[in-house]
Amino acid sequence: MTDTNDKPKRISGRAAGQYAQNLQLFYNSGSNYRHPKGATLWSEFTATGLYVVYSYGYHFPLYINWKGVWFANMTKSSRTTNRHRGYANPSKPFTPLSLREMERIISAGPAPEHIVMAAEMKLLPDALIPEATKIRIGGYHD
């Protein structure tokens, strides 16, 4: 796992999956000037500690890692974004979500239903199981 202060490494798109799997920061050598260093595929840590992989813009997150739980955007996309999805696949089991659900996680963290869904798929690290159990039994309380 990388420190959130590490600088992203410029890589080929095909290497993105290995970087994502290890929660390392990266960017490809694309040419889209609206994004970090002109990249079309990159990762970053959010202020709340999420690791997010983006394709072509902040409007299209592909993968999110929250406390060891992977979420993947399964919304239909272009051929090139599908290629990015394949390149950046962290090769870990993930909870499939829509683009809107991914945006919600980035803006406010996972909703209780996302945690329960990951728990039902047996994707939660052991340390998070009590949190999911509380949600299922007693409801969600901040």
N, C-alpha and C positions, 0 to 999 in steps of 0.2 A: 504494500500500500504506500502511496506517495504522500508527502506532506502537501497540504493545500497551498503552501507558499512556493513550491517548486515551479520552475518555468516550464511551459509546454515545450515538447520536442517536436520538431518538424519531421514527419514520417510519410511514407507512402500510404495510400488508403488501405492497401491490403494488410498492413501491419496494425491497423486500428484495433482489431479484436484483442490482440495480445495486450495492448496498452489499456483498453477498457477493462479487461479481465483483472488486471493488476491495479486498477484505479489510478493510472498514470495520466498526466496531462499530455495532450498531443494536438497537433493540427496538421492537416495535409497541405500539399502545395497547390491547392486549387486557385482559382482566380476570381473570387467574388469579394469585391472591396467593401461590402457592407458588414463584414464579419472579421473576427480577429486575424490579423496578419493576412487577410485576403483568402482565408481558408474556406472550403466548402464543406468540410467535415472536421469537427473539433470537439474537444471535451473541456469541461471546466468544473470547478467546485463553486456552488452557490454560497451566498452569505450564511445560509443555514446548514451547510455541510453536505448537501446533496452532490453526488457526482453525476453530471449530465453530459451525454453525447448528443450533439446537434448536427443536423444536415441542412445546409443551405440557409440557415437562419435561426434566430431564437424562436421563430414561430413554429419550428418543427423539431422538437426533441425526439430522439430515437430511443435512447435508453436512459434510465435513471437508476442509480444505486442509492438506497436509503438504508443505512445501518446494516449492510450486507444483503439486503433484499433487492433483487433486480425487478424492474418494471420495464416493459417494452411497448412502444407505440405500434399498434397494429392497424392504424388507419391507412387506407389505400393511399398510395403515393406514386410519384413519377418513377420511371425506370432508373434514373440516376440515384434518386433517394433510396430505391430498393437495393441498388448496388451498395450504397453506403450502409444500409441496414445489414447486409450480408458481411461487408468488410468489418464493421464495428461490433458485430455480435460477440458478446463477452464469453460465449460458450458456457454459460451458466443457466440453470433453469430460471425462468422469469414469469412474472404475472403479466398476462396480456391486457393492455388497456387501450382506450381510445385516445385520440389527441387531446380532447377536452379533459379527460382524467389526468393525463400527463401534465397538462398546463396547471391543473388544480394542485397537483403534488408540488410543482415548482413554486407556485405562489403561496401555498398555505401548508404544505406537508401532506403526507398521506391521510386520507379520510379513514374512519374506522372500517368502512367496507373494503378498502384496499388491504388493510392489515389482516382482516378476517379472510379475505380471498387468498392472500399469500399463505396464511396459516392452514387453510383447507387444502392447499396445494402442497403443503409440507415444505415451504420455502423459507420459513422464518428461522433465523439462528436461535439456538436454545435460549439465549438471553432475552429474546423478545417474546417468547411464548407466554409468560405471565401477563404481559401487556395485552396480547390478543385474547387471552382467557378472560381478563377483566372486561374487555369490550363485549364479548359474547354473553357473559353472565350478567353483568351489572349495567350494561350500557356504557356509553362513552362520556367521560367527564374530563374537562381540561383542568 
